[in-house]
């Protein structure tokens, strides 16, 4: 009778690191998709003040952005089951760097559309990071919530730098309502996924509960 041998410890470690990398990349790409989809579709359909466009189209864009943001957050939660600090740093670095790159591209090129994308991304990063910081405070996350203030500051700075895109044309209120709304809605979807979603998404059976360690 053939006895199955356990996989070498090195193989487990390699698989563990590969999983963490995939989760980090997946979360980053999902948030990037929020910006790409949201900014492009609003540019094409939103009317003069974001919320004056076609109601059906705005609703579809809103929920697509919310679901993509929820996916990014769920993947980060899965990553946090392996390392909370790694998950926090992935979010902080990816969001801050994304804003910096988009704003820098706008300043270098002066292209109006690139400025619109940078403004959209900056507000999204600021809103999502504020929500993450608030959740961290409520969850008593041992001070890690302070790190979320870095992308919050980056997002606010980027939004101020791109003020010519929204300051005097009536876009500010609509943009705030749309982006803050889909971020909050996305976190609500995240809560549903984490409570009722399959373990393949939440990581419920992949990493051991820290309380058992």
Secondary structure, DSSP 8 states (H G I E B T S, - for coil): --------HHHHHHHHHHHHHHHHHHHHHHHHHHHHHHHHHHHHHS-SSSTTS-HHHHHHHHHHHHHHHHHHHHHHHHHHTT-HHHHHHHHHHHHHHHHHHHHHHHHHH--HHHHHHHHHHHHHHHHHHHHHHHHHHHTT-TTGGGGHHHHHHHHHHHHHHTGGGTTTTT-HHHHHHHHHHHHHHHHHHHHHHHHHS-HHHH-TTTS--GGG-
